[in-house]
C-alpha cells in the first residue's frame, strides 16, 4: 500500500513524472512531482513550477522502481 513519503511515478497529463506522496485521502493522492520544464505538457509558456503539487486518482500512481 502506498503511503505518504513513498517515492512514486505519477501519470499526469499523459506524462510519467517522478514524485513523492504527500497525502492520501479517499482514493486520491496529493503528490509533489518533478515537471520537465522543457516539455511542460505542450504549453507555450510554463504552466507549472518545476516541482508542483498535483492531486491525482489512485489509478494514476505507482511505486517507483528501486534501482
N, C-alpha and C positions, 0 to 999 in steps of 0.2 A: 504494500500500500504506500502510495506517495504521501510524504509528509512535508511540512514547512522545513526549509533548509536543504531539501534534496536538490541535486543538480538534475535538470531535465532538458528535454528538447521540446519546444513548443511550436506547434504549427499555427502560424499567424499570417493572415492574408496570403495563404498558399506557400509560404516560405517556412523552412525549419530554422528556428532560432535557438541558440543556446540560452539557458536561463536557470533561474533558481525559484523555487516555490516560496512565496511569502505567506500565503494564507489559503486554506481550503475551506469552502463553505457551500454546502448543498449541491454538489455536483459541478461546482465552478472552482477554478484555480486563479488566484491572483499571483502573477509571476513577474519577476524582474527579468527582462530579456535583453540580449545584445542585438541591436539592429545594424545591419550592414549599411553604413551611411552612403555608399555609392549606389546601391540598389534602391533603398528606401521605398520599395514596393512600387516603383514606376512613377513616383511623384516628380513634378518639375522642380519643386522646391522641397526642402526637408519638411516632413510632416511629424516625424518622431525624433526624440533625442536618441543618441547612440545607446543609452541604457534607458529603457522605458518600462513602465508598469502596464501590464495588459491583463484583462480578465478573459479567460477562455474556458470552454466546456472541458470536462474531464477527458472526453474522447480525443482532444487535441494536445494532450500532454502525455509524454512517456519518459521513463527514467533514461538519463544519459548513460551511454555505454562507458564502462571504466576501461581505460586503455592501459 
